Structures are given as structure tokens and as C-alpha cells.
Amino acid sequence: MRRGEPTDRTRQRIEPLLPATDGRGRPWRDHREVVNGISWRLRTGSPWHDIPERCGPWQTCHERFER
């Protein structure tokens, strides 16, 4: 875990709010990566395009944030 990323305790609290896989279509990208990307973007105030690659595609983070 890097500085500024949500802790395991925080993740447990938000887990029920994250989308579940229903067996149809493409499975969700790893929630941990996407939540890290969203929190990084909100913490830094940078544009979505500047999200680090370790957080997955910026488009995925942005779409999940909008949902």
C-alpha cells in the first residue's frame, strides 16, 4: 500500500458499495486498482489522463467514478 491509498479497513467499509459481477458481459476490473486511481486523482487534482498506469486505464477510473 502506498501513501494516500485507502487502507484495508476503508476498503472493507466501501466493499458493499462496489459493483458485483453478475456473470454477464465482461468482468469488472480489479476494484482495488480503480479505487486507488480515483483516490489519487481526487487527492492530487490532476486531470484524469494523468492517473498512474498502476491504477489501470484512466477511462475505467473515470467511468467508475461517474457511476
URCOR-V511124 format. One record per pair of residues at least 12 apart in sequence whose ideal C-beta (glycine too) atoms are under 8 Angstrom apart, sorted by the first residue. I is the first residue (numbers start at 1). J is the second residue. D is the distance in whole Angstrom. If there is no record, write none. Layout:
BEGIN
I_J_D / I_J_D
END
This chain:
BEGIN
2_36_8 / 4_39_7 / 4_40_7 / 4_43_5 / 5_36_5 / 5_39_6 / 5_40_8 / 6_35_6 / 6_36_7 / 6_39_6 / 11_32_7 / 11_35_7 / 14_35_7 / 15_31_8 / 18_31_5 / 18_35_8 / 19_67_8 / 29_56_5 / 29_60_5 / 30_56_7 / 33_54_7 / 33_55_5 / 33_56_5 / 34_55_7 / 34_56_6 / 34_60_6 / 34_61_5 / 34_64_5 / 36_54_8 / 36_55_5 / 37_51_5 / 37_52_7 / 37_55_3 / 37_56_6 / 37_58_7 / 37_60_8 / 37_61_4 / 38_61_5 / 38_64_7 / 38_65_5 / 40_52_7 / 40_55_6 / 41_61_7 / 41_65_8 / 48_61_7 / 48_62_5
END
